[in-house]
Amino acid sequence: MRVRIALVDDHQPFRERLRALLQRDRHIEIVAEASTGAELLEIAATTAVDVVCMDIRLPGMSGVETTRRLLAARPAVRVIGLSAYADPHYVEAMLDAGAVGHFTKGDVGDSLLNAIHEATSAEPRFGAYIVNPADGSLPAAPSRTGEARALGERETEVLRLIASGTASDDIARALGIEPPLVDVYRRNIMRKLNLADERALDEYARHTPRRD
């Protein structure tokens, strides 16, 4: 199955570089390119697209607003944000709009190719995260349904294990993930549930009804 990609960036040289990168993958088909958000929305109304690589700063309508409008009309599309810098304000706004991840333009490469395939897989692993090449952190993105505070399936698993008193290292072994990622999940849960600290998280977990 080929992944249909739309590229949105007003800087043509970067679009050409991105196109060259993506065309290395025979499972990717670039079906559209746009230099503005309005142009992308017009294209998406008549063209089947799986993933949009979206510049955050666009002339006229921003990449954030374009993402919001696109997903309101086509919720199955996956949007990956791109920007010159990993500014947390831009990144957070993009994720709040429904993007599944973010890359700085200087770091696009094989990791972006992998992210595209993960975002369109049956059980995408990439969808819950923003990839920040600067420090490797993975803060959570909002859910694609717009319920920004809803826990994802893996976060729910982590919460269940916390409730049972399982230590972080044992949670990592149980879920087959690296221990630092457990800490990421814990922070994500605290942010989504508006919990002030680890103590509040543990207290919440203990008093959450178990569903198993």
C-alpha positions in Angstrom: 0.0 0.0 0.0 1.3 3.4 -1.0 1.1 6.3 1.4 -0.3 9.4 -0.3 1.5 12.6 0.8 0.8 16.3 0.4 3.7 18.8 1.0 2.8 22.2 2.3 5.5 24.8 2.4 5.9 28.3 0.8 9.7 27.8 0.5 10.1 26.0 -2.8 13.8 24.9 -2.3 12.8 23.1 0.9 9.8 21.5 -0.7 12.1 20.2 -3.4 14.5 18.8 -0.8 11.6 17.2 1.0 10.2 15.7 -2.2 13.6 14.2 -3.1 13.8 12.6 0.4 10.3 11.1 0.3 10.7 9.9 -3.3 13.5 7.6 -2.1 10.7 5.4 -0.6 8.8 3.4 -3.1 5.9 3.1 -0.7 5.3 6.8 -0.7 3.5 8.8 -3.4 3.5 12.6 -3.4 0.0 13.5 -4.7 0.0 17.2 -4.1 2.1 20.2 -3.2 0.9 23.6 -1.9 2.5 26.9 -0.8 -0.4 28.1 1.3 -3.0 26.7 3.6 -5.9 27.8 1.4 -4.3 26.0 -1.5 -3.9 22.8 0.5 -7.6 22.9 1.7 -8.8 23.3 -1.9 -6.6 20.3 -3.0 -7.7 18.1 -0.1 -11.4 18.6 -1.0 -10.9 16.6 -4.2 -7.6 14.6 -3.7 -7.2 11.6 -1.5 -4.4 12.3 1.0 -3.1 10.1 3.9 -0.4 12.3 5.4 0.3 16.1 5.1 3.8 17.4 5.9 2.8 20.9 7.0 5.0 24.0 7.5 3.8 25.8 10.6 4.5 29.3 9.3 2.7 29.9 6.1 1.6 33.2 4.4 -2.0 34.0 5.2 -3.5 31.1 7.0 -1.0 29.5 9.4 -0.1 25.9 9.4 -1.9 25.6 12.8 -5.2 26.9 11.4 -4.8 25.0 8.2 -4.4 21.8 10.2 -7.4 22.6 12.3 -9.6 23.2 9.3 -8.2 20.2 7.4 -8.9 17.7 10.2 -12.4 19.1 10.8 -13.2 18.2 7.2 -10.9 15.1 6.8 -10.3 13.6 10.3 -8.6 10.5 8.9 -5.7 12.6 7.5 -2.5 12.6 9.5 -0.6 15.9 9.8 3.1 16.1 10.6 4.3 19.6 11.5 7.5 21.1 10.2 9.3 24.3 11.4 12.6 25.9 11.2 13.0 25.8 15.0 11.6 23.6 17.8 9.8 26.6 19.4 7.6 25.0 22.1 4.8 27.5 21.6 4.5 26.7 17.9 4.8 23.0 18.6 2.1 23.0 21.3 -0.2 25.0 19.0 0.3 22.5 16.2 -0.4 19.5 18.4 -3.5 21.2 19.9 -4.7 21.6 16.3 -4.5 17.8 15.9 -1.0 17.1 14.4 0.4 13.7 15.2 4.0 14.9 15.4 6.6 17.5 14.6 10.1 17.8 13.1 12.5 20.6 12.7 13.4 21.2 9.1 17.1 20.7 9.7 16.4 17.2 11.1 14.2 15.6 8.4 15.5 12.4 7.2 14.9 8.7 7.7 13.2 9.4 11.0 10.5 11.4 9.1 10.1 8.5 6.7 9.6 6.1 9.6 7.1 8.5 11.2 5.0 8.7 8.1 4.7 4.9 7.9 4.0 4.6 11.7 1.3 7.3 11.4 -0.5 5.4 8.8 -0.1 1.9 10.2 -2.9 -0.1 11.7 -1.7 0.8 15.2 0.4 3.9 14.8 3.1 4.3 17.5 4.0 7.7 16.3 0.6 9.3 16.7 0.8 10.1 20.4 4.1 12.0 20.2 6.0 15.0 19.1 9.6 14.1 18.1 12.0 16.8 19.3 15.4 16.1 17.8 17.0 18.7 20.1 16.6 16.7 23.3 14.7 13.6 22.4 11.7 14.5 24.5 8.3 13.1 23.6 5.5 15.2 25.1 2.0 14.0 24.3 -0.1 15.3 21.4 -3.8 15.7 21.6 -6.0 12.8 20.5 -7.2 13.0 16.9 -10.8 13.2 18.0 -10.1 16.6 19.5 -10.4 15.4 23.1 -7.0 16.7 24.1 -7.2 15.4 27.6 -8.3 11.8 26.8 -5.7 9.2 27.7 -4.4 7.0 24.9 -4.4 3.2 25.1 -0.8 2.9 26.2 -1.2 5.7 28.7 -4.2 3.9 30.2 -2.0 0.8 30.5 0.7 2.7 32.3 -1.9 4.2 34.7 -3.3 0.7 35.4 0.1 -0.5 36.3 0.8 2.5 38.5 -2.4 1.8 40.3 -1.2 -1.7 41.0 2.0 -0.4 42.6 4.3 -1.5 39.8 7.6 0.3 39.7 8.6 2.2 36.5 11.3 -0.3 35.5 8.8 -3.1 35.9 6.3 -1.2 33.8 8.9 -0.8 31.1 9.5 -4.6 31.1 5.8 -5.4 31.2 5.1 -3.2 28.2 8.3 -3.9 26.3 9.5 -0.3 26.2 12.5 1.6 27.4 12.4 2.9 31.0 12.7 6.6 30.0 9.6 6.3 27.9 7.6 5.3 31.1 8.6 8.6 32.6 7.3 10.3 29.4 4.0 8.5 29.8 3.8 9.5 33.4 4.3 13.2 32.5 1.8 12.9 29.7 -0.8 11.5 32.0 -0.2 14.2 34.6 -0.5 16.9 32.0 -3.7 15.5 30.4 -5.3 15.0 33.8 -4.1 18.3 35.3 -2.2 16.5 38.1 0.3 18.7 39.8 3.0 16.1 40.5 4.0 12.5 40.9 2.3 12.3 44.3 -1.0 13.5 42.8 -0.6 10.9 40.0 -0.1 8.0 42.4 -3.1 9.2 44.4 -5.2 9.4 41.3 -4.1 6.0 40.1 -5.0 4.4 43.4 -8.5 5.7 43.4 -9.2 5.1 39.7 -11.5 2.0 39.2 -9.8 -0.8 37.5 -11.2 -2.1 34.3 -9.4 -5.4 34.0 
